[in-house]
Amino acid sequence: MEYEEPKFFHVMKYAEAADGDVVDMVSGNPDWEPPAALREALSEYATLPSTEFQYPPSEGLRELRESIAARRNVDVDRVVVTNGTGEANYLAMARAFERDAGSEALLMDPVYPYYPGKTELLGGEPTLVSTERDGSLDVDAVREAASEETALIVLNTPNNPTGAVYDIGSVREVVEVAEAVDALVVVDEVYDHFDFTGTFESALTLDSDRVIVTSGFSKSMAITGFRVGYAVLPNAHAFPAKARHMLVNVAGSRPAQYAVADALDATDADYYAEAREQLAERIDAFTAGLDEAGAAYTRPDGAFYVLARFDGFPGTMANVKRLIDEVGVAAMPGETFGTAREEWIRFALVTPRAVEAAERLAEYFE
Ligand SMILES: Cc1ncc(COP(=O)(O)O)c(C=O)c1O
């Protein structure tokens, strides 16, 4: 296998090396505070006896797994704590391929680029399946693409990059397709706290032995550097996933899990609501700027990305570099998210300078 540097790093490096002032709208790193309880728990951790600095249980700290299980209404044995949602996706996708049930993965287009990367890493073959214009699931397209070769279907809701929040009825239909061809469905719900519609429903509510749900605290607690995520697997898949996790990592980071466990219990709904409100305001302000720039754009129902299309300025890497050099705004080229949004550019709204960026874009494209 040939390994490639993710395009994301390429854009970040280019923006860092640029001469002028650049507003960073590339990464999905939240710019707001983590829960206060998380900082407190970290300080407290430093005072604990050194026995607490040793290996945690490989599958994750019991308190954290119990909290996750209670919130997700599942048996604690089904939960494995991972190094971010990224590892949870890797473990879940590996389970799908390990079953000798085919080597194809159906991925929705536009696609979060790590899914095709991981598919190939695991020896599978990615097939992109089109979604509706608004980013919602096209169940017929999934049905048509599915075959005996399909081992895995990956969904992400709320979606990066489209902002779509999938209707649970269509997720159920995809699970039925998976049943018919003996595939597993991995549903990445890392943006579950960023649903602006109030309609998001976890795929765990489907209670299916075909569904693995992955998520994490990187986005919801504004701690992408902590690397704490998890997978909730059907009983039959939980043990093998935990075994792979142990063989790859031994265990996850104990202080990070300790702090997240404390923060999870001590943080009320207001914390998450405030982050959502701040984002909703930013989306309004940024898209108002895009109106002035004469751009087409998607208003996200969830997550924190806006896709915009500027006339005669497709979402290529070359054009993204031009925006960095000539406008002072760094974003991601649509062409890195599969084939469906090649004309578009993705802006991450996790910067207080989003409005300034929109003004710069308006001035440039007006
Ligand atoms: C769809 C999706 N899944 C997973 C991740 C990675 O999350 P984590 O930091 O929890 O590994 C991201 C990060 O941007 C993402 O957008």
The ligand as an SDF file (V2000), in Angstrom:
LIG
                    3D

 16 16  0  0  0  0  0  0  0  0999 V2000
  -16.4680   12.5600   10.5570 C   0  0  0  0  0  0  0  0  0  0  0  0
  -15.3340   12.5330   11.5030 C   0  0  0  0  0  0  0  0  0  0  0  0
  -15.0380   11.3770   12.1350 N   0  0  0  0  0  0  0  0  0  0  0  0
  -14.0020   11.3000   12.9920 C   0  0  0  0  0  0  0  0  0  0  0  0
  -13.2110   12.4030   13.2550 C   0  0  0  0  0  0  0  0  0  0  0  0
  -12.0540   12.2420   14.1910 C   0  0  0  0  0  0  0  0  0  0  0  0
  -12.5010   12.4160   15.5100 O   0  0  0  0  0  0  0  0  0  0  0  0
  -11.5630   12.1460   16.7570 P   0  0  0  0  0  0  0  0  0  0  0  0
  -10.8010   13.3940   17.0430 O   0  0  0  0  0  0  0  0  0  0  0  0
  -12.5370   11.8180   17.8640 O   0  0  0  0  0  0  0  0  0  0  0  0
  -10.6810   11.0090   16.4110 O   0  0  0  0  0  0  0  0  0  0  0  0
  -13.4790   13.6190   12.6300 C   0  0  0  0  0  0  0  0  0  0  0  0
  -12.6090   14.7940   12.8640 C   0  0  0  0  0  0  0  0  0  0  0  0
  -12.6880   15.8070   12.2450 O   0  0  0  0  0  0  0  0  0  0  0  0
  -14.5720   13.6890   11.7310 C   0  0  0  0  0  0  0  0  0  0  0  0
  -14.8690   14.8200   11.0860 O   0  0  0  0  0  0  0  0  0  0  0  0
  1  2  1  0
  2  3  1  0
  2 15  2  0
  3  4  2  0
  4  5  1  0
  5  6  1  0
  5 12  2  0
  6  7  1  0
  7  8  1  0
  8  9  2  0
  8 10  1  0
  8 11  1  0
 12 13  1  0
 12 15  1  0
 13 14  2  0
 15 16  1  0
M  END
$$$$
